[in-house]
Amino acid sequence: MAAMNAVVWFEIYTHDLARARAFYETVLGIALEPLPAPDGMGGFEMLAFPGGPDSPGAGGTLCRMEGMSPGVGGTLVYFSCADCAVEAARVEAAGGTLQQGKTPIGEYGAIALALDTEGNLFGLHSMA
């Protein structure tokens, strides 16, 4: 069996799905698509990040779910970028807060850290 990525799915919780959607679409330059809840799992809404079962990396969604709150201290998700400085430069104009600009991490490239409009901390990663 081939080795798999350690992370296969992520959910970024939000109180305001429309606001969070606008933020991530603006910062990452992508389009999020509604993802229907599985049968028997009502009570939440999801917007899927681009990808699919045959795509490399982890799939995931923005998610509004009763009992789940956004905020710092939970899971930290890193989004892949060609140059994380480009996406980091879009954060504040999109309504977020840049916590750490592009920072080299040696042979592993560079990262930037930001807070989204919901208070979630997330990372941007690039090899450049």
C-alpha positions in Angstrom: 0.0 0.0 0.0 1.3 3.5 -0.9 2.0 6.0 1.8 -0.8 8.5 2.4 -0.6 12.1 3.5 -1.1 12.3 7.3 -3.9 14.8 6.9 -6.8 13.7 4.7 -9.6 16.2 5.7 -10.0 19.5 7.5 -12.9 21.7 8.7 -12.5 25.4 9.4 -15.4 26.4 11.7 -17.2 29.7 11.2 -20.1 31.6 12.5 -20.6 33.6 9.3 -20.2 31.3 6.3 -20.6 34.1 3.7 -18.0 36.3 5.3 -15.5 33.4 5.7 -16.1 32.4 2.1 -15.4 35.9 0.8 -12.2 36.0 2.9 -10.7 32.7 1.7 -11.8 33.2 -1.9 -10.1 36.6 -1.9 -6.9 35.6 -0.1 -6.3 32.3 -1.9 -7.7 33.3 -5.3 -10.0 30.2 -5.4 -13.7 29.4 -5.5 -15.5 27.4 -2.8 -18.4 25.2 -3.7 -21.4 24.1 -1.5 -21.0 20.6 -0.3 -24.3 18.8 0.7 -24.4 17.3 4.1 -24.4 13.5 4.1 -27.8 11.8 4.7 -28.7 11.9 8.4 -26.2 14.6 9.2 -28.3 17.8 9.2 -27.6 21.0 11.2 -24.5 22.2 9.4 -23.5 23.9 6.2 -20.2 23.3 4.3 -18.3 25.0 1.5 -15.6 22.8 -0.1 -12.1 24.0 -1.0 -11.0 22.9 -4.5 -9.8 19.3 -4.9 -11.0 15.8 -5.2 -10.4 12.2 -4.1 -7.7 11.8 -6.8 -6.0 15.1 -6.1 -2.8 15.3 -3.9 -3.1 16.8 -0.4 -6.1 17.0 2.0 -9.6 18.0 1.1 -11.7 20.2 3.4 -14.4 22.7 4.0 -15.5 25.9 5.7 -18.1 24.6 8.1 -20.9 26.2 10.1 -22.1 23.7 12.7 -24.1 24.0 15.9 -21.8 23.6 19.0 -18.6 24.2 17.1 -16.9 27.6 17.3 -14.0 29.2 15.4 -11.0 30.5 17.1 -7.3 30.3 17.9 -6.0 27.2 19.7 -7.5 24.5 17.5 -6.2 22.9 14.4 -3.7 24.9 12.3 -4.2 24.4 8.6 -1.5 25.4 6.1 -2.5 26.3 2.5 0.0 25.6 -0.3 1.1 28.7 -2.3 3.7 29.4 -5.0 5.0 32.4 -2.9 3.2 32.8 0.5 4.0 36.5 0.5 1.5 37.0 -2.3 -1.4 35.5 -0.3 -0.2 37.1 3.0 -0.4 40.5 1.3 -4.1 40.0 0.6 -5.1 39.1 4.2 -5.8 42.5 5.7 -7.7 43.8 2.7 -9.9 40.7 2.9 -10.7 41.5 6.6 -8.2 39.3 8.4 -5.1 40.0 10.4 -1.6 39.1 9.4 0.1 37.5 12.5 3.5 36.7 10.9 4.7 37.8 7.4 6.6 35.5 5.2 9.3 33.7 7.3 11.9 31.4 5.9 11.9 27.9 7.5 15.2 26.6 6.0 15.1 23.8 3.5 11.3 23.6 4.0 10.5 26.9 2.3 8.6 29.7 4.0 5.5 30.3 6.0 3.1 33.1 6.9 0.5 33.0 9.7 -2.8 34.9 9.7 -6.2 35.2 11.4 -9.3 34.8 9.2 -12.5 36.8 9.7 -13.8 34.2 12.1 -10.7 34.3 14.4 -9.2 31.1 13.1 -5.4 31.0 12.9 -4.2 29.5 9.6 -0.9 29.2 7.7 0.4 29.8 4.2 3.3 27.7 3.0 5.5 27.9 -0.1 8.9 26.6 -1.2 9.8 29.9 -2.7 
